[in-house]
């Protein structure tokens, strides 16, 4: 299986040069650390930062400079700051090329559930609903199976949806996949992983 860093590199390879990218909280933030400067990518955080670079060093860390997940960040010299109204105007106005989000479930239709498990305490929707409908391309980065060993890639999501038919590509620790409406198309499998390891074989082609 791929490590989280290897998954992040697969995501980096999916992102075009000179694009604007929003990274969700959790695993997707690793993409910022591995994004080559020569790609010319501008990283956006919906709390009001454009030009995120990645993790700060001990000498540059600032408690007042954070991303949407309340993690401290570093920024490029050309970074800009703005309020939430302008930030969500960028998202809803179609000015974000890619968003990379975590997921609880993705189905073959491209539906995404990533914000709520009924009966469990959750932090809320955040900007995910806006991002999956406003970004030009949605990439989901998640483990292939949950803690109970059940595949997060399903025929139909059972959890409350974040967005319907919004997912373009899924990167898991087992491979890279695209929802096709009737199956997930296998774009690439991690080294040592076979179709049988995906368990729900009929869902993959």
Buried (B, 14 or more C-beta within 10 A) or exposed (E): BBEEEBBBBBBBEBBEEEBBBBBBBBBBBBBBEEBEEEEEBBBBBBBBBBBBBBBBEEEEEEEEBBBBBEBBBBBBEEBEBEEEEEBBEBBBEEBBBBBBBBBBBBBBBBBBBBBBEEEEEEEEEBBBBBBBBBBEBBBBBBBBBEEEEEBBBBBEBEBBBBBBEBBBBBBBBBBBBBBEEEBBBBBEBBEEBEEEBBBBEEBBE
